[in-house]
Amino acid sequence: MKIYLLPYTFKTYLSADKIHSGIDMSIMQTANALRKRGHNIRLFYVAGNLPEHYNAFAYNDSICSDLKEYVKRNRRDIYRVLVDDIKKFSPDIIFSCHELSKFYQDLNQILPIPIIYQTQSIPGFFAD
């Protein structure tokens, strides 16, 4: 199965070498588990340094400072590039723990691909 993975946010630097948020670690561990079970995976992130086995698409690896501000300024283009990459990869399913937003509604209207959403918030959190 072809599975496209989205991290919780594009505002963090994804790295297999250093500790960062538990939610981002979860998506990386999910990617590893799916790959080891024979699935064809692809992971999208804005900036970071993930090894080849993640089959990751980096929007801009050269960003080092103020990633949050960069994502705010370039959000529209990041989503456009993401949608283009999803179309190219042509997954059977999208697995995401990306922060809840209108993005999912827009994505579902553009691409008729099922989305599995994994939440890792506090039980009963208003956003759920």
WOZI-V981877 format. One record per residue. RES is the residue in three letters. SS is DSSP state (@ for helix, = for strand, . for the rest). OMEGA is omega as a letter, one per 40 degrees, with the letter a starting at -180 (999 if undefined). Layout:
BEGIN
((RES,SS,OMEGA) (RES,SS,OMEGA))
END
This chain:
BEGIN
((MET,.,i) (LYS,=,a) (ILE,=,i) (TYR,=,a) (LEU,=,i) (LEU,=,i) (PRO,.,a) (TYR,.,a) (THR,.,i) (PHE,.,a) (LYS,.,i) (THR,.,i) (TYR,.,a) (LEU,=,a) (SER,=,i) (ALA,.,a) (ASP,.,a) (LYS,.,a) (ILE,.,i) (HIS,.,a) (SER,.,i) (GLY,@,i) (ILE,@,i) (ASP,@,i) (MET,@,i) (SER,@,a) (ILE,@,i) (MET,@,i) (GLN,@,i) (THR,@,i) (ALA,@,i) (ASN,@,a) (ALA,@,i) (LEU,@,i) (ARG,@,a) (LYS,@,i) (ARG,.,i) (GLY,.,i) (HIS,.,i) (ASN,=,a) (ILE,=,i) (ARG,=,a) (LEU,=,i) (PHE,=,i) (TYR,=,a) (VAL,.,a) (ALA,.,i) (GLY,=,i) (ASN,=,a) (LEU,.,i) (PRO,.,a) (GLU,@,a) (HIS,@,i) (TYR,@,a) (ASN,.,a) (ALA,=,i) (PHE,=,i) (ALA,=,i) (TYR,.,a) (ASN,.,a) (ASP,.,a) (SER,.,a) (ILE,.,a) (CYS,.,a) (SER,.,i) (ASP,.,a) (LEU,@,i) (LYS,@,i) (GLU,@,i) (TYR,@,a) (VAL,@,i) (LYS,@,a) (ARG,@,a) (ASN,@,a) (ARG,@,a) (ARG,@,a) (ASP,@,i) (ILE,@,i) (TYR,@,i) (ARG,@,i) (VAL,@,i) (LEU,@,i) (VAL,@,i) (ASP,@,a) (ASP,@,i) (ILE,@,i) (LYS,@,a) (LYS,@,a) (PHE,@,i) (SER,.,a) (PRO,.,i) (ASP,.,a) (ILE,=,i) (ILE,=,i) (PHE,=,a) (SER,=,i) (CYS,.,i) (HIS,.,a) (GLU,.,a) (LEU,.,i) (SER,.,i) (LYS,.,i) (PHE,@,a) (TYR,@,i) (GLN,@,i) (ASP,@,a) (LEU,@,a) (ASN,@,i) (GLN,@,a) (ILE,@,a) (LEU,.,i) (PRO,.,a) (ILE,.,i) (PRO,=,i) (ILE,=,i) (ILE,=,i) (TYR,=,i) (GLN,.,i) (THR,.,i) (GLN,.,i) (SER,.,i) (ILE,.,i) (PRO,.,a) (GLY,.,a) (PHE,.,a) (PHE,.,a) (ALA,.,i) (ASP,.,999))
END
